[in-house]
């Protein structure tokens, strides 16, 4: 809050215009009025500088009882619409607590976490991977609620449908063979896509320290929830702080902690390699070298 006006970071303005065009511009323009409305509606008082991600403005606030919270004003789309469904289902077990939600705008009131302490700052890469694994063990222990719209089965089918047209756009024949192998691995498990509640975006910046000792030490934020197999969740922890020589260690350690069938987890992780490769190709790029290396190491474990 600066001089009675809500501060909207330039980075949020830029990301909204890049990803959402005119709709993103309109979202940003409406933020001051929307924020003022929810501060009044939920009896909130601003309590710190604005924070943001690609799709949301987050305002630290105090509730009427003096407790600390965070008001999240976000661009509402198919992914963000599922966030309150997941957070209500998890009810604070491994994830940030949802305190209030407005369905029309997608605005959320969340428990306050320690934004200065993300898992990105954990110096031990193996310890960080184990934090992710322990969180996933909690988050994926529950069934996806029936109202969740995103499901791994249709997503996998759509990926496989894209493969034939994408392959010729890969410049390296070895990369084409790898992506074909990833698709083959997905075909082996696609008939049983799973029904667990997945976070789908559990990278290190989406894990924050709790604001109180009884809630710690780490909690997940910003889910892009999906119903499916927990093996589809491991990929971010393999790409974050990438180290080719640690791929197998992290994969084996996480599957042990979560209690996953390693063959199925391998297939669905290759599915994430495929997914990211298809996104890159669609944008006119070659797949990221570290993503391809994960695919090679898991395809050829020995």
C-alpha positions as CSV (number, residue, x, y, z in Angstrom):
1,X,0.0,0.0,0.0
2,X,1.6,3.3,-1.1
3,X,-0.3,6.5,-0.3
4,X,-3.6,4.7,-0.1
5,X,-3.1,3.0,-3.4
6,X,-2.4,-0.7,-3.9
7,X,1.1,-1.3,-5.4
8,X,0.9,-3.5,-8.5
9,X,4.4,-4.8,-9.3
10,X,5.6,-4.2,-12.9
11,X,6.5,-7.8,-13.1
12,X,2.9,-8.9,-12.7
13,X,1.8,-6.4,-15.4
14,X,4.4,-7.7,-17.8
15,X,3.6,-11.4,-17.2
16,X,-0.2,-10.8,-17.6
17,X,0.3,-8.9,-20.9
18,X,2.6,-11.6,-22.1
19,X,0.5,-14.6,-21.2
20,X,-3.0,-13.3,-21.3
21,X,-2.9,-10.3,-23.6
22,X,-5.9,-7.9,-23.5
23,X,-7.6,-10.1,-20.8
24,X,-4.5,-9.9,-18.7
25,X,-4.4,-6.1,-19.1
26,X,-8.1,-5.9,-18.0
27,X,-7.3,-8.1,-15.0
28,X,-4.5,-5.8,-13.9
29,X,-6.6,-2.7,-14.4
30,X,-9.4,-4.1,-12.2
31,X,-7.0,-5.1,-9.3
32,X,-7.2,-1.9,-7.2
33,X,-11.0,-2.0,-7.1
34,X,-11.1,-5.7,-6.6
35,X,-8.6,-5.5,-3.7
36,X,-10.5,-2.7,-2.0
37,X,-13.7,-4.7,-2.3
38,X,-12.3,-7.8,-0.6
39,X,-10.5,-5.9,2.1
40,X,-13.8,-4.5,3.1
41,X,-15.9,-7.6,2.5
42,X,-13.6,-9.8,4.6
43,X,-12.7,-7.1,7.2
44,X,-9.0,-7.1,6.3
45,X,-6.2,-4.6,6.9
46,X,-3.1,-4.4,4.7
47,X,0.0,-5.4,6.5
48,X,3.0,-5.3,4.1
49,X,4.2,-4.8,0.6
50,X,2.6,-6.5,-2.4
51,X,3.9,-9.8,-3.7
52,X,3.2,-11.6,-7.0
53,X,3.6,-14.5,-9.2
54,X,2.8,-15.0,-12.9
55,X,-1.0,-15.1,-12.4
56,X,-1.7,-13.4,-9.0
57,X,-1.2,-10.4,-6.8
58,X,-0.8,-11.4,-3.1
59,X,-1.4,-8.9,-0.3
60,X,-0.3,-9.5,3.3
61,X,-3.2,-8.7,5.5
62,X,-4.5,-8.8,9.1
63,X,-8.0,-10.3,9.8
64,X,-10.4,-8.7,12.2
65,X,-9.1,-11.0,15.0
66,X,-5.5,-9.8,14.4
67,X,-4.4,-13.0,12.8
68,X,-2.1,-12.8,9.8
69,X,-3.3,-13.9,6.3
70,X,-2.6,-13.4,2.6
71,X,-5.2,-12.1,0.1
72,X,-4.6,-13.7,-3.3
73,X,-6.2,-11.9,-6.3
74,X,-5.6,-14.1,-9.3
75,X,-6.4,-14.4,-13.0
76,X,-9.1,-17.0,-13.2
77,X,-8.6,-19.8,-15.8
78,X,-9.0,-23.6,-15.9
79,X,-5.9,-24.2,-13.8
80,X,-6.5,-21.6,-11.1
81,X,-10.2,-22.5,-10.8
82,X,-9.1,-25.8,-9.3
83,X,-6.9,-24.4,-6.6
84,X,-9.6,-23.9,-3.9
85,X,-11.0,-27.4,-4.6
86,X,-7.6,-28.9,-3.8
87,X,-6.9,-26.7,-0.8
88,X,-10.2,-27.5,0.8
89,X,-9.6,-31.2,0.2
90,X,-6.1,-31.1,1.8
91,X,-7.4,-28.9,4.7
92,X,-3.9,-27.8,5.6
93,X,-2.3,-31.2,5.6
94,X,0.9,-30.5,3.7
95,X,-0.5,-27.4,2.0
96,X,-1.4,-23.8,2.9
97,X,-4.9,-23.4,4.5
98,X,-7.7,-21.8,2.6
99,X,-9.6,-19.4,4.8
100,X,-12.1,-17.8,2.4
101,X,-12.9,-18.1,-1.3
102,X,-14.9,-16.1,-3.9
103,X,-16.0,-18.4,-6.7
104,X,-16.9,-15.6,-9.2
105,X,-13.4,-13.9,-9.2
106,X,-11.2,-16.7,-7.9
107,X,-10.0,-14.6,-5.0
108,X,-8.6,-16.5,-2.0
109,X,-7.8,-15.7,1.5
110,X,-5.0,-17.9,2.7
111,X,-3.1,-18.5,5.9
112,X,0.1,-16.4,5.9
113,X,3.3,-18.4,5.2
114,X,6.9,-17.2,5.4
115,X,7.5,-15.8,1.9
116,X,11.2,-15.2,2.7
117,X,11.8,-18.9,3.2
118,X,11.3,-21.1,0.2
119,X,12.7,-24.5,-0.5
120,X,14.8,-22.9,-3.2
121,X,17.1,-21.7,-0.4
122,X,17.7,-25.1,1.0
123,X,21.4,-25.7,0.4
124,X,21.3,-29.5,0.3
125,X,19.7,-30.6,-3.0
126,X,19.0,-34.1,-1.6
127,X,17.3,-32.7,1.5
128,X,15.2,-30.5,-0.7
129,X,14.1,-33.5,-2.8
130,X,13.1,-35.4,0.3
131,X,11.0,-32.4,1.5
132,X,9.1,-32.6,-1.8
133,X,8.7,-36.3,-1.4
134,X,7.3,-36.0,2.1
135,X,4.9,-33.3,1.0
136,X,3.7,-35.4,-1.9
137,X,3.2,-38.4,0.4
138,X,0.6,-36.3,2.2
139,X,-0.9,-34.5,-0.8
140,X,-1.4,-37.6,-3.0
141,X,-2.8,-39.8,-0.1
142,X,-6.3,-38.5,-0.8
143,X,-8.6,-39.1,-3.8
144,X,-9.3,-36.3,-6.2
145,X,-12.7,-34.7,-5.4
146,X,-15.3,-35.4,-8.1
147,X,-15.7,-31.7,-9.0
148,X,-12.1,-31.4,-10.1
149,X,-12.1,-30.8,-13.9
150,X,-8.6,-31.8,-14.8
151,X,-7.8,-35.5,-15.3
152,X,-4.6,-37.2,-16.3
153,X,-6.3,-39.7,-18.6
154,X,-7.6,-37.2,-21.2
155,X,-4.4,-35.2,-20.8
156,X,-2.2,-38.3,-21.6
157,X,-4.5,-39.1,-24.6
158,X,-4.1,-35.6,-25.9
159,X,-0.3,-35.8,-25.6
160,X,-0.1,-39.1,-27.5
161,X,-2.3,-37.6,-30.2
162,X,0.2,-34.7,-30.7
163,X,3.3,-36.9,-31.0
164,X,3.2,-37.8,-34.7
165,X,3.0,-34.2,-35.8
166,X,5.6,-33.0,-33.3
167,X,8.4,-35.6,-34.0
168,X,9.4,-34.2,-37.4
169,X,10.0,-30.8,-35.8
170,X,12.8,-32.3,-33.6
171,X,16.2,-31.6,-35.3
172,X,18.2,-34.4,-33.6
173,X,17.3,-38.0,-34.5
174,X,18.4,-39.2,-31.1
175,X,15.9,-36.7,-29.5
176,X,13.2,-38.0,-31.8
177,X,13.9,-41.6,-30.6
178,X,13.8,-40.5,-27.0
179,X,10.4,-38.7,-27.4
180,X,9.1,-41.8,-29.2
181,X,10.2,-43.9,-26.2
182,X,8.6,-41.5,-23.8
183,X,5.3,-41.8,-25.7
184,X,5.6,-45.6,-25.7
185,X,6.1,-45.5,-21.9
186,X,2.9,-43.4,-21.5
187,X,0.9,-45.8,-23.7
188,X,1.8,-48.6,-21.3
189,X,0.1,-46.9,-18.3
190,X,-2.4,-44.6,-20.0
191,X,-5.3,-47.0,-19.4
192,X,-4.8,-46.6,-15.6
193,X,-4.2,-42.9,-15.1
194,X,-4.9,-42.9,-11.4
195,X,-7.3,-41.0,-9.2
196,X,-5.2,-39.2,-6.6
197,X,-5.2,-35.5,-6.0
198,X,-2.1,-34.1,-7.6
199,X,-0.5,-30.7,-7.1
200,X,1.1,-30.8,-10.6
201,X,3.5,-27.9,-10.0
202,X,5.4,-28.7,-6.9
203,X,8.7,-27.0,-7.7
204,X,10.9,-25.5,-5.0
205,X,9.4,-22.0,-5.2
206,X,6.0,-23.5,-4.4
207,X,7.2,-24.8,-1.1
208,X,7.3,-22.2,1.7
209,X,8.1,-22.2,5.4
210,X,5.2,-22.1,7.8
211,X,4.6,-18.9,9.8
212,X,4.1,-20.7,13.0
213,X,5.9,-23.7,14.6
214,X,2.8,-25.9,14.8
215,X,2.4,-25.7,11.0
216,X,5.9,-26.4,9.9
217,X,8.4,-26.8,8.6
218,X,7.3,-26.7,4.9
219,X,3.9,-26.3,3.1
220,X,2.9,-26.4,-0.5
221,X,1.3,-23.4,-2.3
222,X,-0.2,-22.7,-5.7
223,X,-1.4,-26.1,-6.8
224,X,-2.6,-26.6,-10.4
225,X,-4.6,-29.6,-9.3
226,X,-5.1,-32.7,-11.4
227,X,-6.6,-36.1,-10.8
228,X,-4.1,-38.9,-11.6
229,X,-1.1,-41.1,-10.7
230,X,1.4,-39.7,-8.1
231,X,4.2,-40.7,-10.5
232,X,3.3,-37.7,-12.5
233,X,4.4,-35.4,-9.7
234,X,8.2,-36.2,-9.5
235,X,9.5,-34.2,-12.5
236,X,9.8,-30.7,-10.9
237,X,12.1,-32.1,-8.2
238,X,14.3,-33.6,-10.9
239,X,14.6,-30.4,-12.9
240,X,15.0,-27.9,-10.0
241,X,18.7,-27.4,-9.2
242,X,19.4,-29.8,-12.0
243,X,22.2,-32.3,-11.6
244,X,22.4,-35.1,-14.1
245,X,24.3,-37.3,-11.7
246,X,21.5,-36.9,-9.1
247,X,18.6,-37.9,-11.3
248,X,18.5,-41.5,-10.3
249,X,19.1,-40.8,-6.6
250,X,16.3,-38.3,-6.4
251,X,13.9,-40.5,-8.4
252,X,14.6,-43.6,-6.2
253,X,14.5,-41.7,-3.0
254,X,11.2,-40.0,-3.8
255,X,9.5,-43.2,-5.0
256,X,10.7,-44.9,-1.7
257,X,9.3,-42.1,0.5
258,X,6.0,-41.8,-1.3
259,X,5.7,-45.6,-1.7
260,X,5.3,-45.7,-5.5
261,X,5.6,-48.5,-7.9
262,X,8.9,-47.6,-9.5
263,X,8.0,-48.8,-13.0
264,X,4.8,-46.8,-13.1
265,X,6.5,-43.8,-11.7
266,X,9.2,-44.0,-14.3
267,X,6.6,-44.2,-17.1
268,X,4.7,-41.2,-15.8
269,X,7.9,-39.2,-15.3
270,X,8.7,-39.9,-18.9
271,X,5.2,-38.6,-19.6
272,X,6.3,-35.3,-18.0
273,X,9.3,-35.2,-20.2
274,X,7.0,-35.8,-23.2
275,X,4.6,-33.1,-22.0
276,X,7.4,-30.5,-21.6
277,X,8.9,-31.4,-25.0
278,X,5.5,-31.0,-26.7
279,X,5.1,-27.5,-25.1
280,X,8.5,-26.5,-26.3
281,X,7.9,-27.7,-29.8
282,X,4.5,-26.0,-29.9
283,X,6.3,-22.7,-29.0
284,X,8.8,-23.2,-31.8
285,X,11.7,-24.4,-29.6
286,X,13.7,-27.6,-29.1
287,X,13.1,-29.4,-25.8
288,X,15.3,-28.2,-22.9
289,X,18.5,-30.2,-22.6
290,X,18.1,-31.0,-18.9
291,X,14.5,-32.4,-19.6
292,X,15.9,-34.6,-22.3
293,X,18.7,-35.8,-20.0
294,X,16.1,-36.8,-17.4
295,X,14.4,-38.8,-20.1
296,X,17.6,-40.5,-21.1
297,X,18.6,-41.4,-17.6
298,X,15.2,-42.9,-16.8
299,X,14.8,-44.6,-20.1
300,X,18.3,-46.1,-19.8
301,X,18.7,-46.6,-16.0
302,X,21.8,-48.7,-16.3
